[in-house]
Amino acid sequence: MPEPRAFLKFWLPVLLWMALIFTASSDPHSSEHSSLFVEPLLHWLFPKMSQAHVEGIHLVIRKCAHLTEYAVLALLVWRALHQSKTNLPTWSWPKVGGTLLVVFIYAASDEYHQSFVATRTAHFSDVLIDTTGAAIALLVLRLLTLYQKRGKPQRK
């Protein structure tokens, strides 16, 4: 495959996902704004729930979003590092480390970016949540590759 096509196929999705994460770190996606949708929905679903519980659930929803968006980023980076034609490339610990490093650095830069947005705050704990999301995605990928290998007949 020519180099520009390989870049478009493997690295462009990574860059587009990073751009999506970057835009999600802006003011319109702050807790202040998402609470305008999430909290009324929770009050409607659970009318007797206290405001403190609603805010706690809202926080959990936001942290799960962090975990998920960085899990997707990890899978895209993993795919780009392998540039594999198969669905599940062979496992490689150096590429796991490389993937986690890319995600960690991007998560840290995203938190730094948020420190300049008035309605956002930067927390190192979010970097850890993001990196944990990446690690979980890679663990699931590893389990899938082991499961796939288990189902294939062994060559002698």
C-alpha positions, 0 to 999 in steps of 0.5 A, a space after each residue: 500500500 502506498 504511504 499516503 493511503 496507509 496514512 489515510 487508512 490508519 492515522 487519519 482516524 486517530 487524528 480525527 478522533 483526537 480532534 473530536 476529543 479536543 472539541 469536547 474539551 471546549 466550553 459547550 461540553 463542560 459540566 455546566 452545560 451537560 448538566 442542563 440536559 443530564 440533570 433534568 433527565 435524571 430528575 424526570 426518571 427519578 423524581 424523588 432522587 436528591 440533588 446531591 445524588 443527581 449531581 453524583 450520577 452526572 459526574 459518573 456519566 462524565 467520567 465514563 465518557 472520559 473512559 470511553 473516548 480514550 478507550 476508542 482512541 487507544 484502539 485506533 492508535 493500536 490499529 495504526 501502530 500495527 497497520 494490520 490487514 487482519 481484524 485482530 493483529 498479533 499481540 505486542 507489548 512494545 506496541 501496548 506501551 506505545 499506545 498507552 504512552 500516546 494516550 497518556 500524553 494526549 490526555 495530559 495535553 487535553 487537560 492542559 488545554 482545558 485549563 485555558 477554558 473558563 468553564 472547564 478545569 484540569 485534573 490529573 485524575 482525569 488523565 488517569 481515568 483516560 489512561 485507564 480507559 485505554 488500558 481497559 480497551 487494550 485488555 479487552 483486545 488482548 482477551 479477544 486475541 487470546 479467544 480467537 487463537 484458542 478457536 483456531 487449530 494449531 499448526 504442527 
